[in-house]
Amino acid sequence: MSWTAANGREITDEMIDRWRKSYEQGEFPEDGRTVGGVIMGRPPLSTDKSPAHGTPS
């Protein structure tokens, strides 16, 4: 099965499986791309009323 991303890139089941395996090992996939910097830490919970990470308080 495959899907087309918003940018037109085809995403296949095989790609998702490779990404999953890499992420489970704490690695970034070889064919992966990021659009921003890495933010360390846990994202806030949906019930968390504190400001988002990286936001001045």
C-alpha positions, 0 to 999 in steps of 0.5 A: 500500500502507498500514500501520497504526502502533501508535498507529493512524495510517495510513502510506502509500507516499506518506508514506514516499516524502516522508519519504525525500526530506526526510531525504535532503536533511537536512530534517525532513518537514513532517508529521513528529513526534518524541517526543524531542530530537535527539541529535547524532552517530553511534549506536554500532555494535553491536560498540561496547563503549563506553557509549551516547551521552549516558550518563555514563561 
